Amino acid sequence: MLRVTAPAGAARRRLDPGRIGAHVVLIASSLAILLPLLWIVRTSIVSRRVAYHIPPEWGAPIQLDSWEAVLVDKGFLTFFANSLGIGLVSTALALLVGVPAAYSIARWRTGGSLVRVGVLATQILPAITLVIPIFIIARDLGLLDSQGLLAVMYLSFNLPFVVWILIGFFRGLPVEIEEAGLVDGASRLTVLTRIVVPIARPGLIAAGIFSFVLAWNEFLFAFILTGLESRTLPVALVGLITQQGTQIGPMAAATVLMSAPVIALTFLVKRYLVTGLTFGSVK
């Protein structure tokens, strides 16, 4: 009978201490990230009374009164819509302005190295130092409690990061493709919109997701500049911390509501996200 034996090094590779150690570290790191999230999800689907119990009741039945309190009683769907609208508008504006700016800097070095450094140097100043002057200007202009003002503010914060990401991506694109389009009679604008932008889609998606997440999670300016009409999810989430204590169950449900869109978006476009952030890093 023919017997097939494994190579002598196969067993050693399977029991390699380095690989085992790497897997242990990766598993521990993953659990450190996932377990708190799973705990929040579990807390959001038990009764509001059980959510306070220490030690926890592992066999507690599923109840959705925390979700009812968040979605119905406290109107978090409105805050969700506010955050979504502001994030999408600011991201669209950042890409609309950032694409031609980054393309110009990448292809013609517009402004020289001073502009490239200055793009990120605008973020050196701590955001909290801008709160008071921006609040005074918004108050004098009657723009407080306005979603449009918040979208413009997020645009000013996120645009430098979008431009910086896209500069590196456009530099990695082959110039020959653009030159071929110019030879065929296309204008520079046509080359940008019909050739460069479709090729640069992974980079645009990566920059757009980065901009959207920054706007979605921003708290300080949303807390200062918004009111009942334009309140966003982070501000509403903090409102669950009251003088009577933290509402554990509703806060867990609101946290899941706030985290779910970003997690789902990341999984949907993760292929483009990885490509967009790593493109051009290796020549």
C-alpha atoms as a printed R data frame, in Angstrom:
    type eleno elety resid chain resno       x      y       z
1   ATOM     1    CA   MET     A     1   0.000  0.000   0.000
2   ATOM     2    CA   LEU     A     2   1.326  3.408  -0.950
3   ATOM     3    CA   ARG     A     3   1.776  5.711   2.026
4   ATOM     4    CA   VAL     A     4   1.971  9.462   1.684
5   ATOM     5    CA   THR     A     5   4.065 11.189   4.296
6   ATOM     6    CA   ALA     A     6   4.134 14.900   5.000
7   ATOM     7    CA   PRO     A     7   7.369 16.743   4.410
8   ATOM     8    CA   ALA     A     8   9.667 16.851   7.386
9   ATOM     9    CA   GLY     A     9   9.360 20.634   7.725
10  ATOM    10    CA   ALA     A    10   5.538 20.664   7.634
11  ATOM    11    CA   ALA     A    11   5.124 19.750  11.298
12  ATOM    12    CA   ARG     A    12   7.729 22.299  12.298
13  ATOM    13    CA   ARG     A    13   5.931 24.997  10.303
14  ATOM    14    CA   ARG     A    14   2.630 24.112  11.947
15  ATOM    15    CA   LEU     A    15   4.183 24.341  15.407
16  ATOM    16    CA   ASP     A    16   6.349 27.363  14.680
17  ATOM    17    CA   PRO     A    17   6.435 29.400  17.921
18  ATOM    18    CA   GLY     A    18   6.564 32.645  15.975
19  ATOM    19    CA   ARG     A    19   3.346 31.880  14.089
20  ATOM    20    CA   ILE     A    20   1.622 30.686  17.259
21  ATOM    21    CA   GLY     A    21   2.661 33.844  19.074
22  ATOM    22    CA   ALA     A    22   1.450 36.010  16.196
23  ATOM    23    CA   HIS     A    23  -1.925 34.249  16.185
24  ATOM    24    CA   VAL     A    24  -2.235 34.660  19.966
25  ATOM    25    CA   VAL     A    25  -1.540 38.381  19.686
26  ATOM    26    CA   LEU     A    26  -4.000 38.801  16.793
27  ATOM    27    CA   ILE     A    27  -6.737 36.855  18.592
28  ATOM    28    CA   ALA     A    28  -6.217 38.814  21.811
29  ATOM    29    CA   SER     A    29  -6.278 42.117  19.918
30  ATOM    30    CA   SER     A    30  -9.439 41.125  18.069
31  ATOM    31    CA   LEU     A    31 -11.157 40.117  21.293
32  ATOM    32    CA   ALA     A    32 -10.149 43.385  22.929
33  ATOM    33    CA   ILE     A    33 -11.948 45.214  20.114
34  ATOM    34    CA   LEU     A    34 -14.931 42.902  19.600
35  ATOM    35    CA   LEU     A    35 -15.913 42.012  23.168
36  ATOM    36    CA   PRO     A    36 -16.825 45.582  24.202
37  ATOM    37    CA   LEU     A    37 -18.905 45.933  21.038
38  ATOM    38    CA   LEU     A    38 -20.664 42.633  21.677
39  ATOM    39    CA   TRP     A    39 -21.274 43.682  25.277
40  ATOM    40    CA   ILE     A    40 -22.890 46.927  24.094
41  ATOM    41    CA   VAL     A    41 -25.108 45.006  21.675
42  ATOM    42    CA   ARG     A    42 -26.114 42.588  24.455
43  ATOM    43    CA   THR     A    43 -26.909 45.490  26.825
44  ATOM    44    CA   SER     A    44 -29.096 47.144  24.207
45  ATOM    45    CA   ILE     A    45 -31.398 44.100  23.848
46  ATOM    46    CA   VAL     A    46 -32.150 43.386  27.508
47  ATOM    47    CA   SER     A    47 -34.577 45.298  29.675
48  ATOM    48    CA   ARG     A    48 -33.506 48.677  30.994
49  ATOM    49    CA   ARG     A    49 -33.598 47.305  34.541
50  ATOM    50    CA   VAL     A    50 -31.413 44.298  33.750
51  ATOM    51    CA   ALA     A    51 -28.861 46.548  32.031
52  ATOM    52    CA   TYR     A    52 -27.854 47.916  35.452
53  ATOM    53    CA   HIS     A    53 -27.293 44.519  37.081
54  ATOM    54    CA   ILE     A    54 -23.764 43.660  38.271
55  ATOM    55    CA   PRO     A    55 -22.864 40.850  37.851
56  ATOM    56    CA   PRO     A    56 -24.867 40.635  34.632
57  ATOM    57    CA   GLU     A    57 -27.752 38.243  34.104
58  ATOM    58    CA   TRP     A    58 -26.461 36.158  31.223
59  ATOM    59    CA   GLY     A    59 -29.769 34.371  30.742
60  ATOM    60    CA   ALA     A    60 -31.899 37.535  30.637
61  ATOM    61    CA   PRO     A    61 -34.576 37.441  27.928
62  ATOM    62    CA   ILE     A    62 -34.385 39.734  24.931
63  ATOM    63    CA   GLN     A    63 -36.386 42.933  25.330
64  ATOM    64    CA   LEU     A    64 -36.341 46.005  23.116
65  ATOM    65    CA   ASP     A    65 -37.550 48.663  25.531
66  ATOM    66    CA   SER     A    66 -34.178 50.454  25.280
67  ATOM    67    CA   TRP     A    67 -34.594 50.678  21.504
68  ATOM    68    CA   GLU     A    68 -38.153 51.899  21.927
69  ATOM    69    CA   ALA     A    69 -36.959 54.607  24.306
70  ATOM    70    CA   VAL     A    70 -34.261 55.736  21.877
71  ATOM    71    CA   LEU     A    71 -36.185 55.594  18.600
72  ATOM    72    CA   VAL     A    72 -39.661 56.588  19.767
73  ATOM    73    CA   ASP     A    73 -39.444 58.528  23.013
74  ATOM    74    CA   LYS     A    74 -36.212 60.448  22.436
75  ATOM    75    CA   GLY     A    75 -36.428 60.903  18.662
76  ATOM    76    CA   PHE     A    76 -33.019 59.522  17.745
77  ATOM    77    CA   LEU     A    77 -34.150 58.842  14.187
78  ATOM    78    CA   THR     A    78 -34.239 62.605  13.639
79  ATOM    79    CA   PHE     A    79 -30.730 62.969  15.025
80  ATOM    80    CA   PHE     A    80 -29.622 60.057  12.841
81  ATOM    81    CA   ALA     A    81 -31.007 61.817   9.766
82  ATOM    82    CA   ASN     A    82 -29.257 65.056  10.785
83  ATOM    83    CA   SER     A    83 -25.887 63.338  11.152
84  ATOM    84    CA   LEU     A    84 -26.337 61.438   7.895
85  ATOM    85    CA   GLY     A    85 -27.311 64.532   5.916
86  ATOM    86    CA   ILE     A    86 -24.519 66.694   7.316
87  ATOM    87    CA   GLY     A    87 -21.926 63.957   6.779
88  ATOM    88    CA   LEU     A    88 -22.980 63.287   3.182
89  ATOM    89    CA   VAL     A    89 -23.127 66.973   2.224
90  ATOM    90    CA   SER     A    90 -19.745 67.796   3.749
91  ATOM    91    CA   THR     A    91 -18.175 64.717   2.128
92  ATOM    92    CA   ALA     A    92 -19.616 65.536  -1.299
93  ATOM    93    CA   LEU     A    93 -18.350 69.119  -1.069
94  ATOM    94    CA   ALA     A    94 -14.925 67.947   0.131
95  ATOM    95    CA   LEU     A    95 -14.583 65.628  -2.883
96  ATOM    96    CA   LEU     A    96 -15.932 68.247  -5.300
97  ATOM    97    CA   VAL     A    97 -13.326 70.773  -4.171
98  ATOM    98    CA   GLY     A    98 -10.564 68.328  -3.235
99  ATOM    99    CA   VAL     A    99 -10.344 66.399  -6.527
100 ATOM   100    CA   PRO     A   100  -9.314 69.337  -8.766
101 ATOM   101    CA   ALA     A   101  -7.134 70.806  -6.003
102 ATOM   102    CA   ALA     A   102  -5.265 67.543  -5.405
103 ATOM   103    CA   TYR     A   103  -4.960 66.872  -9.147
104 ATOM   104    CA   SER     A   104  -3.477 70.314  -9.751
105 ATOM   105    CA   ILE     A   105  -0.943 69.890  -6.939
106 ATOM   106    CA   ALA     A   106  -0.038 66.348  -8.026
107 ATOM   107    CA   ARG     A   107   0.417 67.108 -11.738
108 ATOM   108    CA   TRP     A   108   1.723 70.696 -11.795
109 ATOM   109    CA   ARG     A   109   2.997 71.130  -8.218
110 ATOM   110    CA   THR     A   110   0.740 74.145  -7.819
111 ATOM   111    CA   GLY     A   111   2.039 76.367  -5.056
112 ATOM   112    CA   GLY     A   112   5.179 74.306  -4.570
113 ATOM   113    CA   SER     A   113   6.078 72.430  -1.424
114 ATOM   114    CA   LEU     A   114   4.736 75.297   0.705
115 ATOM   115    CA   VAL     A   115   1.158 74.531  -0.343
116 ATOM   116    CA   ARG     A   116   1.527 70.797   0.246
117 ATOM   117    CA   VAL     A   117   2.836 71.376   3.743
118 ATOM   118    CA   GLY     A   118   0.298 74.120   4.395
119 ATOM   119    CA   VAL     A   119  -2.590 71.806   3.521
120 ATOM   120    CA   LEU     A   120  -1.976 69.825   6.695
121 ATOM   121    CA   ALA     A   121  -0.478 72.717   8.673
122 ATOM   122    CA   THR     A   122  -3.984 74.164   8.899
123 ATOM   123    CA   GLN     A   123  -4.821 71.284  11.244
124 ATOM   124    CA   ILE     A   124  -2.063 72.105  13.729
125 ATOM   125    CA   LEU     A   125  -4.233 74.568  15.628
126 ATOM   126    CA   PRO     A   126  -6.418 72.722  18.173
127 ATOM   127    CA   ALA     A   127 -10.078 72.771  17.196
128 ATOM   128    CA   ILE     A   128 -11.164 73.970  20.639
129 ATOM   129    CA   THR     A   129  -9.376 77.295  20.099
130 ATOM   130    CA   LEU     A   130 -11.723 78.023  17.174
131 ATOM   131    CA   VAL     A   131 -14.971 77.313  18.997
132 ATOM   132    CA   ILE     A   132 -15.532 80.713  20.609
133 ATOM   133    CA   PRO     A   133 -14.797 82.913  17.551
134 ATOM   134    CA   ILE     A   134 -16.850 80.651  15.283
135 ATOM   135    CA   PHE     A   135 -19.718 80.669  17.776
136 ATOM   136    CA   ILE     A   136 -19.667 84.492  17.949
137 ATOM   137    CA   ILE     A   137 -19.622 84.800  14.137
138 ATOM   138    CA   ALA     A   138 -22.446 82.265  13.750
139 ATOM   139    CA   ARG     A   139 -24.508 84.017  16.417
140 ATOM   140    CA   ASP     A   140 -24.060 87.462  14.845
141 ATOM   141    CA   LEU     A   141 -25.020 86.090  11.418
142 ATOM   142    CA   GLY     A   142 -28.014 84.176  12.789
143 ATOM   143    CA   LEU     A   143 -26.620 80.812  11.681
144 ATOM   144    CA   LEU     A   144 -26.794 78.943  14.972
145 ATOM   145    CA   ASP     A   145 -28.788 75.697  14.992
146 ATOM   146    CA   SER     A   146 -28.178 75.292  11.264
147 ATOM   147    CA   GLN     A   147 -27.213 72.062   9.528
148 ATOM   148    CA   GLY     A   148 -25.713 74.053   6.653
149 ATOM   149    CA   LEU     A   149 -23.272 75.809   8.969
150 ATOM   150    CA   LEU     A   150 -22.163 72.507  10.468
151 ATOM   151    CA   ALA     A   151 -21.633 70.994   6.994
152 ATOM   152    CA   VAL     A   152 -19.451 73.959   5.995
153 ATOM   153    CA   MET     A   153 -17.457 73.670   9.215
154 ATOM   154    CA   TYR     A   154 -16.821 69.988   8.616
155 ATOM   155    CA   LEU     A   155 -15.808 70.794   5.037
156 ATOM   156    CA   SER     A   156 -13.128 73.185   6.300
157 ATOM   157    CA   PHE     A   157 -11.797 70.517   8.675
158 ATOM   158    CA   ASN     A   158 -11.922 67.529   6.337
159 ATOM   159    CA   LEU     A   159 -10.832 69.123   3.057
160 ATOM   160    CA   PRO     A   160  -7.075 69.194   3.935
161 ATOM   161    CA   PHE     A   161  -7.116 65.461   4.702
162 ATOM   162    CA   VAL     A   162  -9.021 64.676   1.501
163 ATOM   163    CA   VAL     A   163  -6.572 66.716  -0.583
164 ATOM   164    CA   TRP     A   164  -3.588 65.077   1.083
165 ATOM   165    CA   ILE     A   165  -4.903 61.562   0.454
166 ATOM   166    CA   LEU     A   166  -5.754 62.291  -3.175
167 ATOM   167    CA   ILE     A   167  -2.403 63.946  -3.931
168 ATOM   168    CA   GLY     A   168  -0.588 60.690  -3.251
169 ATOM   169    CA   PHE     A   169  -3.139 58.717  -5.243
170 ATOM   170    CA   PHE     A   170  -3.031 60.965  -8.332
171 ATOM   171    CA   ARG     A   171   0.765 60.834  -8.315
172 ATOM   172    CA   GLY     A   172   0.543 57.050  -8.595
173 ATOM   173    CA   LEU     A   173  -1.589 57.161 -11.753
174 ATOM   174    CA   PRO     A   174   0.231 56.770 -15.083
175 ATOM   175    CA   VAL     A   175   0.594 60.080 -16.894
176 ATOM   176    CA   GLU     A   176   0.648 58.298 -20.269
177 ATOM   177    CA   ILE     A   177  -3.084 57.618 -20.088
178 ATOM   178    CA   GLU     A   178  -3.825 61.300 -19.678
179 ATOM   179    CA   GLU     A   179  -1.437 62.235 -22.471
180 ATOM   180    CA   ALA     A   180  -3.203 59.772 -24.772
181 ATOM   181    CA   GLY     A   181  -6.501 61.489 -24.061
182 ATOM   182    CA   LEU     A   182  -4.985 64.899 -24.782
183 ATOM   183    CA   VAL     A   183  -3.552 63.629 -28.063
184 ATOM   184    CA   ASP     A   184  -7.037 62.424 -29.051
185 ATOM   185    CA   GLY     A   185  -8.343 65.955 -28.628
186 ATOM   186    CA   ALA     A   186  -9.817 65.834 -25.127
187 ATOM   187    CA   SER     A   187  -9.556 68.907 -22.947
188 ATOM   188    CA   ARG     A   188  -7.827 68.814 -19.592
189 ATOM   189    CA   LEU     A   189 -11.241 68.941 -17.860
190 ATOM   190    CA   THR     A   190 -12.480 66.030 -19.961
191 ATOM   191    CA   VAL     A   191  -9.373 64.039 -19.104
192 ATOM   192    CA   LEU     A   192  -9.972 64.684 -15.415
193 ATOM   193    CA   THR     A   193 -13.667 63.778 -15.432
194 ATOM   194    CA   ARG     A   194 -13.685 60.968 -18.015
195 ATOM   195    CA   ILE     A   195 -10.304 59.302 -17.453
196 ATOM   196    CA   VAL     A   196  -8.708 60.244 -14.138
197 ATOM   197    CA   VAL     A   197 -11.772 60.156 -11.890
198 ATOM   198    CA   PRO     A   198 -12.933 56.647 -12.979
199 ATOM   199    CA   ILE     A   199  -9.422 55.266 -12.530
200 ATOM   200    CA   ALA     A   200  -9.090 57.031  -9.189
201 ATOM   201    CA   ARG     A   201 -12.344 55.615  -7.822
202 ATOM   202    CA   PRO     A   202 -10.653 53.587  -5.015
203 ATOM   203    CA   GLY     A   203  -8.845 56.701  -3.829
204 ATOM   204    CA   LEU     A   204 -12.016 58.799  -3.995
205 ATOM   205    CA   ILE     A   205 -13.909 56.191  -1.985
206 ATOM   206    CA   ALA     A   206 -11.158 56.020   0.634
207 ATOM   207    CA   ALA     A   207 -11.020 59.804   0.961
208 ATOM   208    CA   GLY     A   208 -14.818 60.027   1.030
209 ATOM   209    CA   ILE     A   209 -15.151 57.428   3.782
210 ATOM   210    CA   PHE     A   210 -12.460 59.143   5.822
211 ATOM   211    CA   SER     A   211 -14.231 62.490   5.469
212 ATOM   212    CA   PHE     A   212 -17.633 61.012   6.282
213 ATOM   213    CA   VAL     A   213 -16.404 59.235   9.417
214 ATOM   214    CA   LEU     A   214 -14.752 62.412  10.698
215 ATOM   215    CA   ALA     A   215 -17.979 64.345  10.194
216 ATOM   216    CA   TRP     A   216 -20.136 61.525  11.612
217 ATOM   217    CA   ASN     A   217 -18.145 61.301  14.858
218 ATOM   218    CA   GLU     A   218 -17.459 65.005  15.444
219 ATOM   219    CA   PHE     A   219 -18.798 66.259  18.766
220 ATOM   220    CA   LEU     A   220 -17.303 69.584  19.867
221 ATOM   221    CA   PHE     A   221 -18.624 71.908  17.156
222 ATOM   222    CA   ALA     A   222 -21.890 69.991  16.923
223 ATOM   223    CA   PHE     A   223 -22.382 70.505  20.656
224 ATOM   224    CA   ILE     A   224 -21.673 74.247  20.485
225 ATOM   225    CA   LEU     A   225 -23.375 75.182  17.213
226 ATOM   226    CA   THR     A   226 -26.494 73.009  17.159
227 ATOM   227    CA   GLY     A   227 -29.817 73.106  18.958
228 ATOM   228    CA   LEU     A   228 -32.956 71.012  18.925
229 ATOM   229    CA   GLU     A   229 -33.432 71.311  15.168
230 ATOM   230    CA   SER     A   230 -29.951 70.297  13.991
231 ATOM   231    CA   ARG     A   231 -28.654 68.137  16.862
232 ATOM   232    CA   THR     A   232 -26.476 65.252  15.720
233 ATOM   233    CA   LEU     A   233 -26.119 61.746  17.120
234 ATOM   234    CA   PRO     A   234 -22.967 62.347  19.215
235 ATOM   235    CA   VAL     A   235 -24.623 65.285  20.974
236 ATOM   236    CA   ALA     A   236 -27.856 63.355  21.524
237 ATOM   237    CA   LEU     A   237 -25.856 60.411  22.872
238 ATOM   238    CA   VAL     A   238 -24.257 62.577  25.557
239 ATOM   239    CA   GLY     A   239 -27.735 63.787  26.483
240 ATOM   240    CA   LEU     A   240 -28.439 60.336  27.920
241 ATOM   241    CA   ILE     A   241 -26.082 61.176  30.805
242 ATOM   242    CA   THR     A   242 -28.431 62.935  33.207
243 ATOM   243    CA   GLN     A   243 -28.376 64.174  36.800
244 ATOM   244    CA   GLN     A   244 -30.126 60.952  37.811
245 ATOM   245    CA   GLY     A   245 -27.328 58.899  36.241
246 ATOM   246    CA   THR     A   246 -26.454 57.334  32.918
247 ATOM   247    CA   GLN     A   247 -29.279 55.585  31.085
248 ATOM   248    CA   ILE     A   248 -27.299 52.418  30.353
249 ATOM   249    CA   GLY     A   249 -29.795 50.587  28.149
250 ATOM   250    CA   PRO     A   250 -30.751 53.509  25.891
251 ATOM   251    CA   MET     A   251 -27.123 54.600  25.643
252 ATOM   252    CA   ALA     A   252 -26.120 51.108  24.490
253 ATOM   253    CA   ALA     A   253 -28.889 51.132  21.888
254 ATOM   254    CA   ALA     A   254 -27.879 54.601  20.686
255 ATOM   255    CA   THR     A   255 -24.243 53.500  20.471
256 ATOM   256    CA   VAL     A   256 -25.211 50.559  18.262
257 ATOM   257    CA   LEU     A   257 -27.326 52.899  16.122
258 ATOM   258    CA   MET     A   258 -24.391 55.271  15.732
259 ATOM   259    CA   SER     A   259 -21.809 52.561  15.022
260 ATOM   260    CA   ALA     A   260 -23.823 50.402  12.618
261 ATOM   261    CA   PRO     A   261 -23.701 52.660   9.515
262 ATOM   262    CA   VAL     A   262 -19.938 53.171   9.705
263 ATOM   263    CA   ILE     A   263 -19.281 49.450  10.228
264 ATOM   264    CA   ALA     A   264 -21.619 48.492   7.375
265 ATOM   265    CA   LEU     A   265 -20.090 51.116   5.073
266 ATOM   266    CA   THR     A   266 -16.570 49.920   5.837
267 ATOM   267    CA   PHE     A   267 -17.435 46.296   5.039
268 ATOM   268    CA   LEU     A   268 -19.207 47.254   1.819
269 ATOM   269    CA   VAL     A   269 -16.263 49.168   0.379
270 ATOM   270    CA   LYS     A   270 -13.317 47.628   2.236
271 ATOM   271    CA   ARG     A   271 -11.737 46.465  -1.020
272 ATOM   272    CA   TYR     A   272 -11.676 50.017  -2.356
273 ATOM   273    CA   LEU     A   273 -10.672 51.379   1.048
274 ATOM   274    CA   VAL     A   274  -7.520 49.263   1.309
275 ATOM   275    CA   THR     A   275  -6.573 49.941  -2.311
276 ATOM   276    CA   GLY     A   276  -7.156 53.652  -1.991
277 ATOM   277    CA   LEU     A   277  -5.099 54.072   1.164
278 ATOM   278    CA   THR     A   278  -2.151 51.942  -0.006
279 ATOM   279    CA   PHE     A   279  -2.016 52.921  -3.690
280 ATOM   280    CA   GLY     A   280   1.232 54.646  -4.526
281 ATOM   281    CA   SER     A   281   2.936 53.634  -1.289
282 ATOM   282    CA   VAL     A   282   5.136 51.143  -3.184
283 ATOM   283    CA   LYS     A   283   6.775 52.087  -6.436
